[in-house]
């Protein structure tokens, strides 16, 4: 039905809500259009040569308005709020979940991986360098030894919940992953979590859905959903490249 492919476990629920809202809008559009035509014919000058100050005495429009309000309450209370409670407020408690940090800036996505230990190393603004350490990772922290980062490249394994902690260096951004049915504002000074479970492998686009400056149009990234073995291989490659870079291998080695 003209929507992007659904590549997440919760996507069908989002799509179902979208369909319900569009059906309601279509019914309202057609219904009020018919009512408008009826009023034009019923109260035109030819049918009413003298002004009619009473007009219609039917209360059907009020009944329709009440019905629409009831439907909207059902959509909100019956579908939207339960979905929000389950998918947004409650983060997954599975041991196999994958956690990453994404720090947005004009005009890039800096992605911090905790490595095999699953623990993020400390970060500090005093260690931040736009070229060599855009996330300000403290290399002296023991938990940082297996950490690595990428720019505009988010790799995740299929079938495991992915928890993304979002923050911003400068202005408001918005992480948009249409195929995952995820869109979350990124607010300076806040760490905002969002999550989803990928169900399809492939290469997809990361977009910024909030106007964030003159370079907003080029703030794009790539989401790659790998098979488990491919993801583990990629992680090992990135860790090796990161270690080589720290030992003097050069920054270019990290991106190859």
N, C-alpha and C positions, 0 to 999 in steps of 0.2 A: 504493500500500500504506500509506495513512494517514500518510505523511511529508509535511513541507512541500515546496513545489515546489523543484526543484533549479535554481539560477541561477548555478552556478559550474562551471568546467571539471573540477574534481576531485571534484565532489559525488557522481557515480555510484559512485566507489570507496568513499566513506564509506558510501553507501547499501548497497552490496554487502556490506560488512563487517557492517553492522547486521543485514541479512537473515540472514547466516551465523550470527551469534551468537544471533539469535532462533530460528532453526531448531534449533540445538544445544540451547537451553533448552527448546524445545517437546518435542524427542525425550527429553530427560532427565526432564521433568515427566511425560510419558505413560509412559515406561519404568519409572521408579521407582514411579509410581502403580500400574501393573500388578503389579509385584513386591510392593508392599505388600499389595495385595488377595490375592495368592497366599499370602503368609506368614500372613495372617489366617485363610484357609481351611485351609491345610495344617497349621497348628499350633494350631488352636482346641481348646478343652477337650473338645468332643464327639469329635473325631477322635483326641485323645490324652488319655484319661481318667487315665493315669498320666504323671507328669512325664518328659519326654524330655530327658536331659542331654547327648545327642549333637547333636541338632538337624540342620540340613542339612549335608550333606558336599559339596555342590556349590561350585565356586569361580567360578561365573558372575559373582557380584557383584564379585570382584577383577578378573576379565577386563574387565568393563564399566568399572570405575574406571580401569584402564590405558588402555582405548580412549579414554575421555573425555580423559585427560591427553595422549594422543598428538594428538587432534583440537585441543586447546587449544594445544599446541606448534606445530602446523601453522598455526593461525590467527595465532599470534604471529609466528613466523619466516617463514612463507610470505606473509603479507598485511600485518600491522600494521607490522612493522619496515621492510620495503621501502617502504611508503607513507610512513612517518615520515621516512625518509632522503630520499625524493624531494620531498615536499611541505613538510616542516617544517624540516629541517636545511639544505636547499639553496634559497637565495633565487633568484629569476629573474634572469638576466643579459641581459635584452632591453633594447635602447635605448629602446623605447617604453613602458617601465613607468612607472607613476604612483606617486609616493611622497608620503605624508602622515604627519603626526604627530598622534596623539590623546593628549591629557593628560586623564585622568579625575580627577574630584573629586566630593565629595559636593555635589550630585547631578546632575552634568552631564558631557557629553563636549565638551571644547575641542579643535577640529580645526584644525591648522596646515597651510596649503598653501604650498609653496615658490615658487609663481608660475611664469611661463614659463621662467625660467632654470634651474629644477629644483634650485636650491641653497637650503637653509634658512638664513635669517638667524640670527645669534646670539641666544640668549635668556639672560636673567639674572634672578634672583629680585628684584633691586633695582628692575627696571622693571615688576614685576608689579602690576597693579591689577585688582581683580575686575570692575570695570565697563568700563574702557576698554582694558585690556591684560592679560587673564587668563593669557596665555602668557608674559608678560615679554619680548616681542620687542624687541630693541635696534634702534631706528629709525635709529641712526647707522651701522649696518653696511650697506655697499653692497648686500649680498645680501638685505637686508630690504626694499629699495625696492618689490619686486613681490610680497612676501609678503602674505597675508591670512589671516584666520581666521573660522571660523563656530562656533556653539554648537549642538550636537545635530543638525547637518545635514551629512551626508557625501555629496558628489557624486563619482561616478566614471564614466569612460567605459566602454562595453561593449567587450569584446574585447582590452583591454590589462591586463597583470598589475598588480594594485594591491598595493603593499607598504606596510603600516601599522606604524609604530613606536609602541609603546604605553608609556606611563608614567603615574604617578599622583602627585597632590599630597599625598594624605593616607593612605587605607587601601587594602586590597586590593579591587580591582574585577575584573570579568570581562566582556570584550567578547564579546557573543553575536550572531552573524548567522546565524540558522537557515537561511535560504534559500541562503546561501553555504557552509553546512556548516563554519562557523568559530566556534570558542569558545576564547578565550585569556585566562588570568588576567593581570591588570595589577598588578604588584608595585611598591610604593614603593621608590625608589632604583635601579630597573632600567629599561633601555630594551629592550623585548622586541618583536622583529619577527614579524609574521604576514602571509600573503599569499594571494591568490586571484585568479582571472581571471573576471570577470563574463561571463555568456553570455546574459543576458536583461535587457532594459530594464524599468524599473518603479520603484515606490515600496515600500520595505520597512522593517521595524522594526529598530532597534538596541536591544538590551536589556542590562542588567547582570545577569549570572547568578551573582553573588556577593553575599550579604547584606552590605551596606556601611553600614548605619545605618537610622535611622527613616524616612528619605526614599527608601530603596532602591526602593520600588514605583514612584516617579515618575521614576526615572533612565532615561528613554527618549530615543531619538533617531530620526532618519530617514535611511535610506540610499536615495539616488536614483541609479539607473544610467541614464545618458543616452546617446543616440547621439553619436558624435564631434563633430558640428557643434554640437549642443546643449550639450555639455560645454564646448567652446571659448567659446561665447557666454556661458555662465554664468560661466566664469572671468573673462572680460573685464568682465562686469558687476560682479563682486565686487571686482576690482581698482579699477575706477572708483569704486565706492562707498567703498572703503577710502581712496583718495586724497582723495575729497571730505570724508570724515570727518576726516582729518588736517589738512585745510585749514580746518576750522571748519564743515563742513557739518552736523555733529551726529551723534551716535551712532545716532539712529533711521534715518538715511539708509542706514546700512550694512546694515540688515536688510530693506530694501524691495527 
